[in-house]
Amino acid sequence: MKLLRYLLTVGCCVGFVQLLQAQHTPWPETTKTAKPWARWWWMGSAVDEHNVSQLMQIYADAGFGGLEIAPIYGAMDYENSYIPFLSPRWVDMLRHTVAEGDRMDMGVDLTTGTGWPFGGPQVGVDDAATQAIFRVFHLEAGRSVTEKIMPADPKHYLAVLRSLTAYSDAGEALLLTDRVASDGTLNWTAGPGAWELYAVFVGKTGQQVKRAAPGGEGFTLNHFSDTALHHYLARFDTAFGRRPLGVRALYNDSYEVYGADWTDGLYETFLVRRGYDLRLHIREFLSADSTDRIGRIKSDYRQTLAELLLERFTRPWTAWAHQRGAITKNQAHGSPGNLIDLYAAVDIPEVETFGSSFFPIPGLRRDSADIRNVDPDPIMLKFASSAAAITGKPLVSSETFTWLTEHFKTALSQCKPEVEQAFLAGVNHVFYHGITYSPEAVAWPGWLFYASVNFVPNNSWWPHLKGLNQYITRVQSVLQTGKPDSELLLYWPVYDNWDDPMGKLMQFTVHNIDKWLYPTPFYREAARLMDHGYAADFISDDLLSHVSVSGGLIHTSAGNTPYKALVVPTARRMPVATLQKLLELVRQGATVVWQALPEDVPGFGDYTARHRQFNDLREQLQQEKRVVIADDVIGTLQSLGVSGEQLAQHGLRFIRRSARNGTYYFTVNHGADAIDEWVPFQAAANGVALLLDPQSGAFGKVRCSEKGSRYGIRVQLQPGEALVIRFGNDRMRSVPAWQYFGRRVAEIAVDNGWELRFETGGPALPKTVTLDTLSLWTTFADTAYHVFSGIAAYEGSFDLAEIADGMAYVLELGNLFESARVYINGADAGIAWSVPFHLQVGHLLKRGRNTIRIEVANLMANRIRGKDRRGEEWRRYHEINFVSIDYKPFDASKWPVQPSGLAGPVTIVQYKLE
């Protein structure tokens, strides 16, 4: 009974363990950074001090640790309240927000602009996103071009001619740019044979900032020009003056710049970096032929743009932020750059979870009609976390839950496995997407953003959100402790992507990974390594050039956990410098496993000399005794003594971190079956392990046992549950023993009749109902129940003849739509917000009559459906207004009624403790 009295009241049936209520807890310290943050959209920047302070307090009370301010377009009829971006009044509101954040211990980040991508009124035509425009003229011998050398499309009349190259059918190439007069007249007559003239003009894409806020409208920035960036940032310097910004981080959203494939001076830069004149190869550059030569020329072009993006945008933007006393947070995906290098150049690399993943967890709802056909891919998320791990950056953030489901249909239970997948990929700093600032006076549902899970106080389940927030806080407190602990580096052969004769610009987006990522040997090997329990970080050519070897281990930065081996997947193209570095690593004692040796160098410039160097290095590698080449990478690693964790063979996913007080594992059961078995861990030893339940906060210790020369522990997880395990020598004398559930002893049905009372929500509170058995309120005939969204309480009672010692009592809520806070005998038993909707309640039970109150929150969907069916106007916004998940005009009037309430069964299951 003593243990029962201290049982934690919130959580799932991971195990039965004493809740330590004394001064010491083995959980890592909770900081504001460990809590979830949220993108905070300021619609029209129509904000004021009263509402900012009031809302921030509501967010803080719900468990948020910080906000990222993102000014966007505004709501109609509120134009008089708009505050122009970076105006003195806007800056005052930012400073007020920062001051309130300091008072509430909440962090504040800020997008470096409005909407996305970077751009605005300070971006003149010269600094705007730039594109190349091409035109081909055909001539016969002795003829002259009678047309003006100008773009064919009149809308490009401002485009400037940058080159004119003539090609004869005999293979001759002539530069004729200087022969073109200012009015476009070409003073040249074709020589013998047939000729093709390729004109390249540099113009502007005309792209405007998407979803811009008032005062932020204008052209999108040229991201390949440091001059343009300097002009862009000067507006911020003027607005903020010499006073510190006060914000923690400045943010850059995903690279959604369309058609920007050029910049002024590209020919000259290309000549310096690649060693040849691209103007003389422009016909090949524009060709759709699939030849090796064309692929090499386009590879050089793509590499050059990638370097310019890194050197002229990402790095100087970060340096500027540091001068302003802030750090940077950047989403590199979508860009034409080397993703790993771009992520490594900022302080907090950020990924994006877009869409919904399938998990075979029983009871986890996923309606195909309410999701986008995009599955977040953990390997895609690893690009950012790899860059952070290799360079020693402590945080990896994620724009999380973007379009997880259709508006108003996301349950808290659906968020859990999605965010866990990000955790497993190395994310440890979650940002919800997101919260919309909405003044107190705006009627329900308030102001809303068009591409969001609406984490807003008007959401029906807002009172239950603390369950998810506390869970994320516990997990992130662990994942922000110590440092990543991966045994492998996996080389990313980006030149294989760039060496593609098709197309010109190549952007690595989350929406086209089926083209640039899935078909590659790199992806297949990364997936196989994960499936076999290996933790691998992806490394670029540049980062690889800086690694060192000591004691046979590969070191990437000071203080980092060294890597046991480097895997080089099958690659067609590899720079000479990378091949040279890999040979050096082998000779210095590093374990390098090649799936196959690369075929050749990338690029076209100085090819003969580089090809000769490459072949010489390749021969040296083949003669080097320590070089390991094997198609079976997994088997080869195992033969070399580098093994993966066995968790994967038991149906578990994990991520591992090393800390001063031991090694942490965060593991989840995303499968369809419960797991209750002994599992070996590489960090386990002859001693005790600390088990931490992130669902509840409970903890306990268990002794490791040995089987076949390996140490491990019993792991007991239901589908949908997670567990943190720490192995180490930290003293745990005061920590209670972890207790497992044994056999199922009895089930107590809780169904003696119910009263269903509607507590909060709308549009109106339906009448109280007395029920003989549990029912969803949406099954009632009265349509008032069909349009209600909010919280309703099921109240009932049950009898217990006795409460046995050595037993656990678990409340199981069947067919719950969507979450519930439970009270037993008037005491809070916790929030059932995630699958499997179980709460441990033994410490609250008594002999005889017990009362139970289950406060159920449904989705916002039914109330929105009712408003649309009645023709009520609630979505009036500028710009994109409010769209469905398929980017069509939003209309919920034809939605089916979403099941709401609790259908049961509700049972208390008695387990024997072990």
N, C-alpha and C positions, 0 to 999 in steps of 0.2 A: 504493500500500500504506500510505503514511503516514496517509491519511485513514481507511482501514479500521481501523487500530489504535485510533482514537479514536471509532469509531462507538458511539453510545449503544445500550445493550443491551436497553432496554425500549421497546416502542412499536409503531407500525404503519408502513405504507409511505407516509407523507406525502412523504418525500423523503429523500435520503441526505445527511447533513451531519456534519461533524466534531463530536465531543463535546469541549467545552472543559473540561479538567480543571484549569485554572489557577485563580487566585484570583478572577478576575472572571467574573460571569455576567450576561447582560442580562435575565434574569428578574427581576421585582420581588421585593422581600424577602418571605420566607415568615414569617408571624406565626401565632400560635395562632388568630387570627380568620380567617385565610385557609384554615386547615384545616377539614374538615367537623366539625361538632358533632353531638350526638345527644341526643334526649330520653331520659332515664334514669329508667325507672319503678322506684320503690321500693315493692315489693309489701308492703303492710301496714307499710311502714317498718321491716321486720324486718332492719335493717342493723346491722353492727358494724364496729369500726375495722379489724380484720384484713382482712375481705373488701373493704371499701371501698378500702383502700390497694392491695390486690393487684389488684383489678379495674381500678382507675384506671390502674395501671401497664400492664396488658395493653392497655387502650384507647389509652393514649398511645403505646405501642410500635407499635400498628396505624395510627397516623397521625391520631388524633382530637385536635382542639384544645380541646374543651370539652364540657361536659355540662349539660343542663337537667334539674334534679331535679323529678320529678312523682310525688308520693306517691299511691298508689291502693290499692284493695282488696288483700287478702292471700291467700296460699295456705293451704289447709286443713291442719290438724295442726301449724301453726306459730304458733298464736295466742299462745302464751306468749312468743314473740320479738317480737311486735308492739310498736312504740313509738308512743304516741299523738302525733298531730300537734301541734307547738308545745309539747310538754311539755319540761321542762328537759333530759331525756335526748335528745329529738329535736333540740333546739337544739344540744346538744353534738355530735351526729353531723353536723349541718350545718357547724358550725365546723371539725370535723375534716376534712370533705370539702373545704372551702374552703382549709384549710391545705395539704392534700395537693395540691390543684390548683395552689396557688402554688409548691409544691416541684417539681412536674412541668411547670410552665408550661402548665397547662390552666385554662381559664376555667370558671366555674360560674354558671349561671342558676337561677332558682327560680320555680315557679308560685306565684302569690299565693293559695294555697289547695290543696285536694286535688281530684283528679278534675277535673270541670268541670261547669257554670260556677261563678263565685264563689258561695260559700255555706258553711254550716257551722253548728256549734252556737251561735255568737255571733249568728246571724241569728234574731232573735225574729219572732213573727208580724207585728208592725208593720213590720219591715224586709224582709219576704219579698216575693218577686215577686208583683205585683199584677195583677188582671184586673178588667174590668168585666163585670157580669152584668146581663142585660136581661130585662125582663118587660113584656108588653103586656096591658092590660085594656081591655075594650070596654063602653061604657055607652050607654044611650039617655037621652033627655031626662027629667029629673025623677028619675033613679035614682041610687043611691049604690053604691059598691063594697062588697060584702058580705065579700069575702075580705080577709085581711090583706095589706098591701103588703109582701110578702116574696118572696124568690126562689122559683121553683116547685120547684126541686130541693132537697130537705132537706139535701143535703151542703153547701150554701152558707148554712147557717143563721147563720153568723157574719158574713156579708156585711152591710155597712152601706149604708143608703139614702143616695145622694148627690143625686139629683134625681128629681122626678116632674113630668112635663110633660103637660098635657092638650091635645089638638088636637080642634077641632070640625070638622064637615064644611063649615063656612062659612069655614074658614081661620084661626080664632082660636086662639092659643096661650097657655096659662096655666101659670105655675109654681105647683105645689101642694105643694112639698116641706114647707113650714112647716105644712101642714094634716095632716100624718101624725104620729100620736102615737107614743110610744116602743114601744108594743106592735104597731105596724103598722096601726092603725086610721086610715082616712082620713075626715076630717070635711069632706065636700064633696058637694054634689049637682049633678048635671050640668044645664046649662042647655039651651036649645032645640037640637034636632038630635042627630045621632049623634056620639059622642066616642070617641077613643082615648087611653088614658093610657099613657105610656112611663115605666117606672121603671128607674133606673140604680142598681145596687148596686156597691159596691167590695168585692171579696173577694180571696182569695189563690189562686194557682194550685195550691199544694200541692206544686210540684215540688221534689224533693230533689236534692242534688248527685249527679251521675252518677259512678259508679266511685270513690266517696269512699274515702279511707284512714281507718283507725281514728283517731278524734279529729277527723275532718273532716266527719262526717255532719251533715246538717241541711238547712234550707230554702235554696233558691236566693235570691240577693240581688235586691232591687228596684233595677235598674240606672238608674232614673229619679229616684232620691232621693239627694241628697248627704248627708243625715242618715244614711240606711241605710249608705252607703259609709263614713262616718266611724265608725260603730259597728263595722262589719266590720273595718276596719283597726286599730282600737284593740286588738284581740286580738294582732296582730303586734307593736304597740308594747310591749305588756306582756311578751310572750314574749322579745323581743330586748333590751329595756331600752335603754340609751343606747349600747351598743356597736354599732359599724357591723356591718351584715349580712355584709359581705365578698363577697357575690355581685355579679356584674357587672350582671345585669338581672333584673327581676321581670317575669313573663310572664302574659298573659291569653289563654286559648285561644279558639277560635271561639265565636261567640255562639249557643249552643244553649239558649236560654231559650224555653220553649214557652208560648204563650198569654198572656204578660205584656204587656198592651196598655193599662195605665192606671197611674196613681199618685195618691196623695192630693194634693189641691190642683191637679189638672189643669185643672178648670174655671176657676179663678182665673188660673192661668198662661196658659191659652189666651186668656182675655179680654184680658190685658195685651199678649200678643204678636200676636194676630191681630185684636183690635179688636172682637170681637162675642161674644155669649154662646152657647156651644155648646149649652147646655141647651135653648134655644129652637129648636134645629135638630136635636134628637136623633132625630126621626123620619126626617129625611132622611139622617142619619148611618147609621142602621140599614137604610136602604132598599137593595134590590137593583136598583132601577131604574137605567138607564144614561142619566142626564141630565147636562148640563153643570154644573148647580148642585150636584148631589150629588158629582160628581168634584171640584169646587172645595172643598167643605167637607171632604171626606176628605183632600184634599191639605194643607189647613191642619192637620188633625189629625196627619198623618204628618210634616209639617215640624216641628211642635211636639215630638213624641216624639224626632225626630232631634236637635233642639237640646238637649233635656234629657239625652239619652244622652251627648252630647259635653261639655256643660257641667257636668253633675252626676256623671258617672262617669269618662270617659276623661281629661279634663284634671285633675281633682283627684287621681285615682289616680296620674297621672304626677308631679304636684307632690309628693305624699306620698313617692313612690319617690325623687325627687331629694333630699328632706329626709333620707332614710335612706341617702344615698350611692350609690344605684343608678339605673340607667336603666330604661326600660320597653320591652317587646316585646309587640306586640298583634296579634291576628288580628281584624280588623273584620268580615270576611265573616260572613254569617248575621244580622247586626244589622239593625234598622229605621232605621239612621242613614245619613247621607251617607258612603259608604265612603271617599272621598278625604279628606274632612275628618277622619274618625276616624283614618285612617292617618297623616295629617299631624300629629296631636296627640301622637304618641308618638315615642320615640327610634328604635326599630327597627320599622318596619311589617313584618308577617309574613303571607305567603300560605300556601296549602296545596295540594299536589298530591295529589289524591284519585282513585284509579283508574289506568287504564292508557290510553295513547295509541297510536294506530296509526301506525307508521312503515314505509314500503315498503322498508326496508333488507334486502337479501338476507341470509338466514341468521339474522335476528333472530326468535327464537321468540316467538309470542304465541298461546296456546291460549285460544280463546273460552270454554271451560268453566272456566277458572281466573281470570277477570277479572270485575270489576263493570262494569255498563253505564254507566260514567261516564268521560268523557274530560276530563282537565285541559285547560282552555282558556287559551292564552297571553294572550288579551285580558283575561280575568278576572284573571290574575296581574298585569297592568299597572296595576291600580288602586293597588296598594301601592307599586310602584316609581315610579309617576308622582308620588305624594305625596312620596316621598323625594327624587326629583330636583328637584322644584319648590321644596321647602323646604330643600334643601341637606343632607339627612341622608345620611351615607356608607354606611349598611348597609341592605339589604333581605333579610330572612330568609325561609326557607321550611320549613314542615313537609313533608318530602319522602318520597315513596314510601308514603304511607298506602294500604293495600290495593292495592298495585301488582299483586299477584297473590294467589292463594290461598296460605294458609300453607305454608311449606316448599318452595314451587315457584318462588321468585324467583331468577334467575341474576344475577350481577353485570353481564353483558352487557345485560340488560334495564333496568338502572338508568341506564346512560349516556345514551341519547337522552332519557330522561324528565327527568333533571337538566339536560341541555343545553337543553331547552325552557324550563326555569325560568330558566337563565342568559340566554337570548335575550330573556326578558321583563323582565330587569332585576334578578333575584335575584343576590346575591353573597355570601350567608351561609347555607349549607345546614345544616339540622338533619335528621338521619335520624330516621325514625319506625319503630323506634327500638331501644333496648337495654334489656333487663330485667335489673335487679340480680338475681343468683342466687348464693347462697352456694356455696362450694367443695364442701360436703358433699352438696348436692342432686344426685341422679342425673340422667343425661342424659334429656331435653333441657334440664333445668333449668327455672327459672321463666320463663314466657313471657306476654306481653301478647296480648290477643285480636285487636287490629286493627293488625298490625305486619308489616313485613318484619323478620325476626328477625336483626338485626345483633348477634349474640351469639357469644362465643367457642366455643360448642358447635356453631355452624353449620359444615358440612363445608368451605365455602369461606373460612372465616375467615383461614387462612394466605395467601389470595390477595386479601383485602380491601384490602391496602395498595396494590394497583394502582389501584383506584377512588379510594381516598383521596388518593393522590399526584396523580392526574389532577385531582380537584376542587381540591386545594390550588394547583396551578399555574394553573388557570383563575381561581380566586377571587383569587389574588395579582394578576392583571391587572385583574379587574373591581372590585377595591377600590382600584386606583390611579387617581389623578386624579378626574374627575367625569363624569357622564353627558353625552353629546353628541348630543342630539336636535335636529332642525331645526324640529319642529312642536309646537305645543300643540293639543290637540283638546278642545273644550268638551264636558263631560258634562251634558246637560240632564236632571238628576234630577227636575225638576218634571214632565216628561212621564211619568215612572214614577209619581210620587205622584198625579198628576191622573188617577185611575182610579176610576170609580164602583163597581167591584166590590170586595168584601171590606172589611176595616178595616185591620188591621195589615199592613204590607208589609215583609218581610224579604228582604234581598239575599243569598241563600245560593248556594253553589256547586252545589247540587243542583236549583235551579229557574231556572238561567240561560236555559233554553229559553223561559221566560215573561217575565222582566224584562230580558234582555239581547239574546238572539238576534234577536227580531223588530224591533229598533229601528234607525232610520237611523244612529244613533251606532255601533252594532256593525258594520253593513255598511260604513260609511266607514272605521272603524278597520281592518277586515280589508283593504279595498282599498288603503289607504295602506301597510300592511305588505307586501302583495303587490307593490307598485310600488317597494319599497326605501326608504320613508320611515320615519324614526324619530320617533314621536310620543309625547308624554306627555299624559295626561288631566288636565284642570283643572276644578275646581269653581267655583261662583259665588263662594264666599268667597275662595279662593286667587286667583281672577281679580281680585278687588277690590284686591289688594295689588301687582299687577304695575306696572312702569313701562316707558317707552320711551326708548331712547337710540340715536341714529344709525340709526334705523329698525329696531332689534332690540328684542325683548321680554325684559325682565329680571324674574326671579321672586324671586331672593334674592342677597345679596352673594356674589360669587365664582363664581356658577353660569355655565355656558355659556349665553349668551343664545339665544333662539329666533328663527328667521327669519320665522315666520308663525304665525298662529292660524287654525284651521279651526273654523267653527261649523256643525255638521251640521244637517239639517232638524230643527226643534224647534217644538212647538206652544206651549209655555209658557216664558216667560222673565221674571224679575223686572225691574222698572223699573231698579233699581240696576245690574243686569248689562248691560242694554241701554245705559244711560247710560255705563257704563265702556267698553263696546265702541266706542261713538261717540267717546269721548275718545281711545282708542287709535288709531283711524283718523286723527283730527285731529292726533295727535302724530307721525304718520308710520309707524305699524305696518302691516304687511301682514295684513289680516284677510279671509279668504275665507269668504263665507256660501254655504252650499248653498241656503238660502232664508231669508227673513226670518221670525222667529217670528210666531205668530198673535196671541198675547195674553198678558196677565199670568196667573200662577197664582193660586189662592186665591179666597176669597169676601169676606173682610173689606175694607171700604172699596173695593169693586171699581170703582165709578163713577169715583172720582178717579184711581185707579191706571190704569184703562183709558184715561182721557183723557191722562195723562202718557205712557203707552206709545205711543199713536197719534201724539202730537206727536214723540216721539223717532223713531218709525218713519218719519215724513215727513221728518225731518231726515236720516236715513240715506239715504233714497231720493234726496235732493237732493245729498248729499255726493259729489263727483266721485271721491274715492278709495275709495269703498265698492265692493267686488267681490262680485257675486252671480252664482253659476254652479252649475248642477247637476253639471257635470263638474269636480269639485274637482281631480283629478289634472292634467287638461289645463290648467286655469287656473293652478295652481301652477307648472307648467313654463313657461307663457308669462310668468310673473312672475319667472322666473329661480330658482325654488326647486325643485330636482330631487331625486329620490330616488337612492339608490345603485343601480348596475347589477348588484350581486351577485344580486338577486332574479331577474333575467332569466337568470342562469346556474344557477339551481336552488339557490342558497345562501341560508341565513338568517344574520343577523349582529346583533351589537350593537356600538356604538362608544363609546369613552371618550376624552376629551382629558386629556392629562397634560403636565407641564412638559417632558418629553423627547419629545413627539410625540403622535400619535393612534393608539390601539389599536383593532383590529378583532378580535373573536372570531367566527369563522364556522364553520359545520358543514354537512356534506353528509348530509342526512336522506333523500335520494332513493334511487332504485333503481339509478342509473347512476353510474359513475365520472366525475369532472370533471378534465379536463386541458386548460386553455385560458387564454388571456389575459383578464384581468378588470380593468376600470377601477375605481379607487377615488377618491372625492372628495378624500381627504387626500393622495393620491399626488402627487409632484412630480418634478422632474428631479433625481434623486439615488438613494439606496439605501433599501431597505426591510429591516427585520429580520423574519425568519420564526421563529416559536417553535412547536415541536411539543408541545402539552400532553399527548399520550399518553406521550411519552418524555422530555420535557425538553430535547430537542435543539434547536439553533438555528443560524441562518446568515443571511447577508445576500445580497440579490439586487438588481440594478440595475433601477430602474423604466424602462419604455419608453413611448414616446408613440405613440398611434394616434388620428388624427382629433382632435387638440387635447386629448386626454385621456391621462393617465398611468395606468399600471397595471402589474401583474405577472402572471406565469404562476402559476395556482393548480392544484395537483394533489392531489386528494382522492378516496379510495375511499369508497363508501357506508359511513356510520357514523363517518367520521373528522372531526376538528376541526383547526382551525389558528388561531393567533394571529399577526397581522401588525401591525407598528408602522411608521408613517411619521413621519419627523421628522428633525431636524438633529443628533441626538445622534451623537457620534463613534463609529464602529464599525470603526476601523482594525484592532483585534485580533480582530474577529469573523470566523470562517471563512466561506467562500462556501457558500451553500446549493446543493445539487446535486439535480437532479431525476432520476427514473427515466426512462430512454429505452426502447428496444425490449427485449422479452423475448428473451434470448439462448439460454437453456437451462433445462431442468428436471431436477433430480436426485431420483429417487424414493428415499425412505428406507423401505425395506421388505425388509430382509434377515432378517426373523425378529425376534421380540420375546419378552422375558420380562416378564410382568405380575406385579408384587409389591404386595401390599396393605400399606400402611405404617401408617396411623392411621385410627381410626374404629370402627364397630361395627354391630351388637351384638357381632360377633366378626370377626376378620380371616380372610377366606377363604384358601384355599390358593393358592400361587403357580402360575401357569399359563404354559406355553411356547406361543407362537403363531407360526404360519407367516406369517400376515398379521394386520393390526390388526383388532380386534373390540371391540365394546362388551361389558363384562363382564356386562351384564344379558341378553345373548343366550345365556349358558351355561345348561346344563340344571339344574345344581345351584342350588336356591333360596337357598342361602346367599349367592350373589352378588346375588340380587334384593332382599334386605333390607339390603344393606350401604350405608351412607353414610359417606363419608370421603375419603381420598386413597389412590390407587393409582398406582404408578410403572410406566410402560412403558419398558423399557430395550432399546436396540438399537444398531446401528452402521451406518456407510455409508462408502464409499470415494470420495475425490476425487483425480483425476489431477493437477489443478493448481488454483491459485487465481490468477485473472487480475487484473491491475491495471485500474483504471478501471471496476470492476464492483461492484455491490451484490448481496448474497446474502440472500434473504428466506425465512425458514422459514414455510410455510403449513400450518396445522393444519386439516384438513377434518373435518367432523362431530365436533366436540368438544362433549362434554357433561360439565361446563359451563365449566371454566376450567383453566388449567395453568401451572405453573412449569416452565421448560425449562432443562436444563443441557447444554452442548456441551463435550465433553472435560473434564468435571468443573467447568467454569466456568458461573456463573449467566448465562443468556441473557435472563432477565426473565420476566414474567408475561403470558401471553396470556389476558386476561380480557374483552375486548370485540371485537365484530365489527369487522374481518374476521379476527381471530385470527392475525395475522401478527407475526413478530419478525425484526428484522435481526440476522444472526448472522455476517456475514462476518469480523469481527475475531476470532472464536473458532475459525474453521476452520483446518485444516492439510492438507497433502498426505498422501495415503495414508488409513489407517484413522482414522475419527472415531467417537466414542461419543456417544450421545444418551440423555438421561433426561427423560421427560415425566411430571411429577407431576400427575395429573388429579384434580380435586375434583368430585364430583357434588352433587346437592341433598340436603337432609335428608329429602325426601319418602319415599324407599323404606324408610328405617329407621322412620319414623313409621307408614307403612303396615303394616310388619311388626308393630309393637307393637299396633296396633289389631286386626289379624287374629288375634293371639294373645290378645286381650282383656286386655292389660296396662293397668293404671290409671296414667296419667301426667298427667292434667289434673284437678286438684282445686283449684278456686279459688272464693272467695266471689263474690257479685254476679253478673256476667254469665257467669262461669266462662270457657269458651273456645269460641268459635263459628267457623263457617265464614265465607267471604267473603259469603255470602248471609244471614248472621246466623241460621243454623240450627245445631243441635247438631253439633259437629265429629265427623266419622267418616271416617278415611282407609282403612278396610278394603276398600272397593270401588274404590279408585283403581287404575288400571293402573300397572304398573311403569314408572317414569320412565327413559328411556334414559340410560345412564351409561357414561362412559369415552370412548374415542377410536376411531372407526371409520375415520378417514383419508379420503382419502389424506394422507400427510405428504410434502411435497415441499420442496426448496430451489430457489427460482427465482432464476436469474441475470439481472440487468438491466444494461444499458449505462447508465453514468452520464452525465448531460449538464450 
